[in-house]
Amino acid sequence: MDNPNILTPPEINIKGKRGGFWKQLSMLVLGTTVSLVLTFGTAQIIEKSQRANDRRLTALMVMSNIESFARELDTAWVQAAGADTAVAWLLNIPKDSLDEMDKEELLPIIAKAKSVGSLTYDKTTENIFSNNIDTWKNMGNFQFIDMVGSCFSLIRICEERWNGFQQELDDIFNRIAAHPDQYEGSTTWAKIARDPGMRQKMLMIHNLRKWACYEAEYLRYCNKKNMAAVDITEQELMAFMEKRQQEIVIDQPEPIYKDITIPKINPDSLLHY
């Protein structure tokens, strides 16, 4: 009869294997769980950091666009000083004396007096901001959204008003030049310089320049608020603009229009179609 105090080896092995299996399984599950947590946690941190960087880049692009347009306004009102000067001279000449001036003397002055130039506004950055506006809303930064929207609205108004003023000057000039017999004066150019509508419009150039100067400064004032809203310094913005404006140098010369040639179409070739 077998000794009851002795356990058979198979029983010991089975219990040992079962204990080891569950321990290994537990470690495997724990390791997998930790790995997943680390993977997804790291991915979320990276994604969150990337979104923050994207928002900051968009903010810098938006504010640099506003500053760029303010500089365009600066250039416009400074360059329009020539028109302002020509107007001051032209309107100080008696109307009868204008009739005695020849075309070579009067036309360049009129051309200068009626030219304030034009403004160009690139809406690309505004569109990028508008397409990502939900990102800013989710952050709850409504002040930044409102201020940037106001800046873009003002920029469009400035562009339309300045360019519209230039168009009105051109329309008066072209209308008189096309039908000079309908206006007073001995020559077409004297008629343009004497026309009440043209003179009134020219008188507005000085105030137009002052208005453009003010709007440039007001845009910068608003942009300072934009910087404060997203914690960006003026130095950082200027550095970004300088880098953005740097020319990209490549190993290829720029194409020259006059060097481009394409063969002319042979009229006889049409007979084959």
C-alpha positions in Angstrom: 0.0 0.0 0.0 1.3 3.5 -0.9 2.5 5.8 1.8 -0.2 8.5 2.2 2.4 11.1 3.4 4.2 11.2 0.0 2.7 13.4 -2.8 3.2 12.2 -6.3 5.5 14.4 -8.5 2.8 14.9 -11.1 0.5 16.8 -8.7 3.3 19.1 -7.7 4.1 19.9 -11.4 0.5 20.6 -12.4 0.1 23.1 -9.6 3.4 24.8 -10.4 2.6 25.1 -14.1 -0.8 26.6 -13.4 0.6 29.2 -11.0 3.3 30.1 -13.5 0.8 30.4 -16.4 -1.4 32.9 -14.6 1.5 34.9 -13.4 2.9 35.1 -16.8 -0.5 36.0 -18.3 -1.0 38.7 -15.7 2.4 40.2 -16.5 1.7 40.1 -20.2 -1.6 41.9 -19.7 0.0 44.4 -17.4 2.8 45.0 -19.9 0.4 45.4 -22.8 -1.8 47.8 -20.8 1.2 49.9 -19.8 2.5 49.9 -23.4 -0.9 51.0 -24.8 -1.2 53.7 -22.1 2.3 55.0 -22.9 1.7 54.8 -26.6 -1.7 56.6 -26.7 -0.6 59.0 -23.9 2.5 60.0 -25.8 0.6 60.3 -29.0 -1.9 62.6 -27.3 0.8 64.7 -25.9 2.5 65.0 -29.3 -0.8 65.8 -31.0 -1.7 68.4 -28.4 1.8 70.0 -28.7 1.5 69.9 -32.5 -2.0 71.6 -32.4 -0.5 74.3 -30.1 2.3 74.9 -32.5 -0.1 75.0 -35.5 -2.2 77.6 -33.6 0.8 79.7 -32.8 2.0 79.5 -36.4 -1.5 80.5 -37.7 -1.5 83.4 -35.2 1.9 84.6 -36.4 0.8 84.4 -40.0 -2.4 86.3 -39.2 -0.7 89.1 -37.3 2.1 89.4 -39.8 -0.5 89.8 -42.5 -2.1 92.6 -40.6 1.3 94.3 -40.1 2.1 93.8 -43.8 -1.1 95.6 -44.8 -0.3 98.4 -42.3 3.0 98.8 -44.1 1.2 98.9 -47.4 -0.9 101.8 -46.1 2.3 103.6 -45.0 3.7 103.2 -48.5 0.5 104.4 -50.1 0.1 107.6 -48.1 3.8 108.5 -48.4 3.9 107.9 -52.2 0.6 109.9 -52.6 2.5 112.9 -51.3 3.4 113.6 -54.9 -0.2 113.8 -55.9 -0.9 116.0 -52.8 1.8 118.4 -53.9 0.7 118.5 -57.5 -2.9 119.2 -56.4 -1.8 122.1 -54.2 0.1 123.6 -57.1 -2.6 123.0 -59.7 -5.5 124.3 -57.6 -3.5 127.5 -56.8 -3.3 128.4 -60.5 -6.1 130.7 -61.8 -8.5 128.9 -64.2 -7.8 131.3 -67.0 -4.0 130.6 -66.7 -4.7 126.9 -67.1 -6.1 127.7 -70.5 -2.8 129.2 -71.5 -0.7 126.2 -70.5 0.2 123.8 -73.3 -0.2 120.0 -73.1 3.5 119.3 -72.3 3.4 121.5 -69.3 0.0 120.7 -67.9 -0.6 117.0 -68.6 2.3 115.7 -66.4 1.0 117.7 -63.5 -2.6 116.5 -63.9 -1.4 112.9 -64.3 0.5 113.3 -61.1 -2.3 115.0 -59.2 -4.8 112.2 -60.1 -2.6 109.3 -59.2 -2.7 108.0 -55.6 -1.9 104.5 -56.5 -3.6 101.2 -55.4 -3.6 98.8 -52.5 -3.4 95.1 -52.7 -4.7 92.7 -50.0 -3.9 89.0 -50.2 -6.7 87.1 -48.6 -4.9 83.8 -48.3 -4.0 84.1 -44.6 -7.5 85.3 -43.8 -8.9 82.2 -45.5 -6.6 80.0 -43.5 -7.7 81.6 -40.3 -11.4 81.3 -41.2 -11.0 77.7 -42.1 -9.5 76.9 -38.7 -11.7 79.2 -36.6 -13.3 76.2 -34.8 -9.9 75.5 -33.3 -9.8 78.9 -31.7 -13.4 78.6 -30.6 -12.6 75.3 -28.8 -9.9 77.1 -26.9 -12.4 79.7 -25.8 -10.3 82.5 -27.2 -13.2 84.6 -28.5 -11.4 87.9 -27.9 -8.7 86.9 -30.4 -11.3 85.8 -32.9 -13.3 89.0 -32.6 -10.2 91.3 -32.8 -8.7 89.5 -35.8 -12.1 89.5 -37.6 -12.3 93.3 -37.0 -8.8 93.8 -38.4 -9.6 91.8 -41.6 -12.8 93.7 -42.0 -11.0 97.0 -41.6 -8.3 95.9 -44.1 -11.0 95.2 -46.7 -12.6 98.6 -46.1 -9.2 100.3 -46.5 -8.5 98.5 -49.8 -12.0 99.2 -51.2 -12.0 102.9 -50.2 -8.5 103.7 -51.4 -8.8 101.8 -54.7 -12.3 103.2 -55.2 -11.0 106.7 -54.8 -8.4 106.1 -57.5 -11.0 104.6 -59.8 -13.2 107.7 -59.3 -10.3 110.0 -60.3 -9.7 107.8 -63.4 -13.3 107.8 -64.4 -13.6 111.7 -64.3 -10.3 112.0 -66.2 -11.4 109.5 -68.9 -14.9 110.9 -69.2 -13.7 114.5 -69.9 -10.9 113.2 -72.2 -13.5 111.2 -74.2 -16.0 114.1 -74.5 -14.0 117.4 -74.1 -16.6 119.4 -76.0 -19.0 119.1 -73.1 -16.7 120.9 -70.7 -15.3 124.4 -70.2 -11.7 125.3 -71.2 -9.5 125.9 -74.2 -7.8 122.5 -74.2 -8.7 119.0 -73.1 -6.1 119.2 -70.3 -7.4 122.6 -69.1 -10.9 121.2 -69.1 -9.8 118.4 -66.8 -8.0 120.7 -64.5 -10.9 123.2 -64.4 -13.7 120.6 -63.9 -15.4 121.2 -60.5 -15.8 117.4 -59.9 -12.2 116.7 -60.5 -11.1 119.7 -58.4 -13.3 118.6 -55.5 -12.0 115.0 -55.7 -8.4 116.3 -55.8 -9.0 118.4 -52.7 -9.8 115.2 -50.9 -6.4 113.6 -51.5 -4.8 115.2 -48.4 -7.5 113.9 -46.1 -7.3 110.5 -47.8 -3.6 110.4 -46.9 -4.2 111.3 -43.3 -7.0 108.7 -43.1 -4.6 106.0 -44.4 -1.9 107.0 -42.0 -4.4 106.8 -39.1 -5.7 103.4 -40.2 -2.2 102.0 -40.4 -1.5 103.0 -36.8 -4.9 101.7 -35.7 -4.2 98.3 -37.2 -1.0 98.2 -35.3 -2.8 99.1 -32.1 -5.3 96.3 -32.6 -2.4 93.9 -33.5 -0.8 94.7 -30.1 -4.0 93.4 -28.5 -3.9 90.3 -30.7 -0.3 89.6 -29.5 -1.4 90.0 -25.9 -4.3 87.6 -26.4 -2.1 84.8 -27.7 1.0 85.6 -25.7 3.3 86.6 -28.6 5.8 89.4 -28.3 6.3 92.1 -30.9 10.0 91.0 -31.2 8.8 87.5 -32.0 6.4 88.8 -34.7 9.1 91.0 -36.3 11.5 88.0 -36.4 8.8 85.8 -38.0 8.1 88.5 -40.6 11.8 88.9 -41.4 12.2 85.1 -41.9 9.0 84.9 -43.9 10.2 87.6 -46.3 13.6 86.1 -46.8 14.2 85.1 -50.4 14.5 81.4 -51.1 17.7 80.8 -53.1 17.7 77.9 -55.5 20.2 76.5 -58.0 18.2 77.8 -61.1 18.0 81.2 -62.7 14.7 83.0 -62.9 13.1 82.7 -66.3 13.2 85.9 -68.5 10.0 86.6 -70.5 11.8 87.9 -73.6 13.8 84.6 -73.8 10.7 82.5 -74.1 9.8 81.6 -77.7 7.2 79.3 -79.1 6.8 78.6 -82.8 4.2 80.5 -84.7 1.3 78.5 -86.1 1.5 77.8 -89.8 -1.8 78.8 -91.4 -1.4 76.0 -93.9 -1.5 73.5 -91.0 -5.2 74.2 -90.6 -5.9 72.5 -93.9 -4.9 69.1 -92.3 -7.7 69.3 -89.7 
